[in-house]
Structure formats: C-alpha cells, structure tokens
Amino acid sequence: MPRATKKETKKEIKGVLFDWDGTLLDSFHADSSAYLAMFHEMGVTWGLEELSQHYSPNWYDVYRAAGLPKHHWDAADTAWRKHYSGFRPKLIPGARKVLTALGRRYQLGLVTSGDRGRVLRQLREFRLTKSFRARVCSGDTKHKKPHPGPLNFALQCLGLEPANCVYVGDSPEDVQMAKSAHVRVIGVLGPFPTEKRLRAAKPDLLLNSISDLPTALKQLMPQSGVSGRLST
C-alpha cells in the first residue's frame, strides 16, 4: 500500500507527458545491440556490462564514458542508426491501452532524447502519432535531458503550466528534468538498466508497470490530499 504524507494543495492534472524508449517502447535489446555493434566498428572494447553501467538517454554521455573522441561522434551516430535499423522494437505491454485511456481525459505529450526521424517513424508504425499533441525529440531544443529545456518546450506547445502536468519516465535523467521544470514525475521500471539510479532519484511515485499509471495519477489529484509511493 502507498505511504501517505501531508503535502501542499495539489493542482489539477491537465497534461501527461511521456518518455519514449523504455517507458512506452521496449527498445533496450535493439538499442544495446546497436551500441555494441557500433563500438566494435569504432574500436571500443565495451560489452553489455560496461554499457549497462554507464547507460544514459544522452548518448553523448555514453560516448564520453567509453572514451570515444568527439571527432568520431558523427560516425558513431551513423553506425548506431545503421545497426538499429535492423530491429523493430515493440511497445511495452499495456502501453497502448494506457495511452488510449489517458488520451480521453488529458492532453498527452512526448519528450524523448531519441532521434526525431526514428521516433516519428516508430510513432507512425504504431499509429500513435495523433495520440500526442506535442512531440519533442532530440535536436528540437538546444539542451538534452536532464536539462528542463525539452520539457519546458513541450509545455509551451501544449499551453499548460508545469503545476498542471505530470512527466512519466524510466531514467534518473527523466526525474531530474521534470523536477527542474517543476513538473510532478512518475518513474516506471522498464527494460533499460536504470532501476537503481531511478530509485535514487526519488520520483514522486515509482511504478512496476506502465499499466499502473491510470491508478497512480489519482494519487496526485487534488482530492486525495496526500502523496504516496507505489513501488516494489
């Protein structure tokens, strides 16, 4: 059961914004396989253990951790995209049902570090493009997660205030971005190796599954008067 504590008056939720990879899309196998193939091409002797230890949605942080010189980053991006294109990740179980249900009540947005061309292609393939009234991808803003810039831009597109929104993601960078933007944040345990750091980042709620999201949102509504944590 969630632990309840007194908290300042909550604002009505009008918008729910999501991360993409690991939150709605089960893409870790495709992502990690593309990384390892790219590293092999670039002469980086990393395996899955090293990638898992240093994984970040900001892939330039991964490049830095791997010691990849900056002048090789463009080539690394090209190689990663080439290898990733051979995979067709599926949605996280329950994601489509949750988006359909929430779309009837809230404005939905997407804020992802993923490459715009790749993410928009996947949204078309899953017939989810129209589910999101705002779609912010890598390159749409100057800064990347955990900087609040991408989330702030999405809020501007939706015409919503931070206090009326919730962000849902699976990484500590997602939590940091949302907190910096003064947006409530729900963490979801997903396929990427971010659980330990996600817990340490202390989202407002922590869920085992995206399917728990509709129920969790009720805990952040004004009438509850409490905050809690749904966690493993």
N, C-alpha and C positions, 0 to 999 in steps of 0.2 A: 504494500500500500504506500502511496506517496506520503512523505512527511510534510506537514503543513506548518507554515510560519507566517506571522503577520507581515504585511507588506503595504506599501503605499498604494493608493487607489489605482487600479489598472485602467487602461484605456481600451475602448472597443477595438477589436481586431477587424481591420478592413482589407488588409493585404497579407498574403503569404508568399514569400519568395524562397526559391529553392536553389541549391547547388545541383549540378547535373551528375558528373561522374562519381559513382559510389553512393550517391543519395537516391537518384532515380534510375541511373543506368549501371548495370552490373558489368563494369568495364575493366576491372583490375587485371584479369588474365590478358586481355588484349593490350592494355597499357603497359604492363610489366614485360610482356613478351617483346613488344616493340622497343622498349628501353634496352633490354638485354641484347637484342639483335643490333640496335644502333651502337651500343657500347662496344660490341665486338668489332664493328666496322671502324670505330674511332680509336681502337686500340686501348680501351678502358677495361681493366680486368675486374669488373664488378659482376657479382652474381646476385641472385634474388635476395640473399641475406643482407647484403650491403644496400641494395635498393630499398628494401623494406625499412631498414634502419634510418635512411635519410630521405624517404619519400616526402614530397611536398607538392601541393597543387601548382605551386610556382616552379615550373620545370627548370628555370634558370638557377634556383637554389640547389636543385639536384645536380645540375652541371657543375656548379661551384664545388659541391661536396665531393664530386667524382674527380675533381682536378682537371676538368676539361677546359682548355684555354678558350677565352672569349672569342677569338677569331675563328674558332671551329663551331660556334653555336649555330650559325645558319645552316651549315652542312649537317649538323646533328638534328636540327629540326626537320630538314628534308628527309633524312634517313628514317627518323621516327615515323613521320607521316607515311612513308612508303611501306614500312613493315606493318603499321597499324591498319592500313587499308585492306589487308588480307583477312581481317577479323570482322565479325558482325555481332557486337555485344547485344545482349537482350536487356529489357527493362528489369529492374528489381521486382521480384514478386509482390504484387499488391499495389505497385506504383500507379498504374493506370486507373485503377478503381479509386484510389485516394484523390488523384487529380480531378477525376470526374465529379466526385462528391464535393470537394472543396471549391471547385470552379462554380458551383451553383450559389455559393454563399460569399466568396471572397474574390478580390482581384488577385490573380496569380502572376508571379514574375519569376524569371530565371536569371541567376547571376553566377556565371561559371568562369573558370580560368581556361576552359577549353577553347581551342581554335574555332573561330566563328564559322568557317566553311564546313568543318567537320561536324560541329554541333547542329547547325541548321540542317545539314543533310540528314543527320540522325532524327531530328525532330520531324522532318518530312516523312521519313521512312516509317516512323511510329505514329504518324498522323496526329502529332501533338503540337504542331506549330501554333495553332489558334488557341491552344489552352493557356498560353502565356501572353499577357498584354504587354509585357516588357521582356526583352531578351538581351542581356548584356554579356558579351563574351570577351575573350582575350583580345586586346587591341582596341576595344571600344572606349577605353579610358586610359589615361596616362599611366596610372598605377595598377598593380596587381594585388590580389589578396596577400596579406591581411589588411592592406590599406582600405579605408572605408570608401574610397572613390567609386569603385564599381557598384556598390550597394546604394550609395547616395544617388548615383546617376539613374539607377533603376527606379528609385523612389520618385525622382523628378519626372520620369517618364509616366509613372502611374498617377502622379499628382497626389501622393499620400505623404503623411507625416510619419517620421520614424516611430513615434509612440503608438501608432495605429497598425504597426506591421510586425511580422514575425519572420525570421530567416531560419531555414532548415538546412543543415549540412552535416557532413561526416568527418570533418577535419578540424584541428585546432585553429587553423587559419580562418575557417568559416566563423568560428566563435569569436575570434579576435576582431575580424572585420565587422561583425554585427554589433559587438559591444562598442567598438569605436564609433559606429554610426548611431548609437543609442537605440538600437533595434533589439527586441527580445529574440532570443536564439534557442532553438531546439536542436540538440545533437542526435544523430541516428547512427547506430552501429552498423557499418556496412562492410563490403568485401575488402576495402583497402586497409593496409596495416597501420591504422591511425588510432585504434581504440585507447591505448594507454595515454597518449597525448591529448586525445579528445576529452577523456575524463578529467585530466589535469587542468584543462582549460575552463572547466566548470560552466557548461551551458545552463540555461535556466531549467531545462528538462533534458533528460537523456533517455532515448527510446531504444528498445531492442530491434524494432522493425518500423519501417515507414507505414505499415498498416495501423500502427498505434497512434498515428498523428491526429486524426479527427478527434479522438477522445482526449488526447493531450492538450489540444488547443482549448478545450473547455476549461482546463485548469488555469489558463491565462486570461480568461474572460473576467470582466468586472464583477459579475455577480458572485463569483467564488470567494473573493476577498482573501485568498491565500495563494501561496506559491508552493510548488512541490517538486518531487523528482521521481520519475519513473525510470528505474534502472535495473540492471542485472545485479 
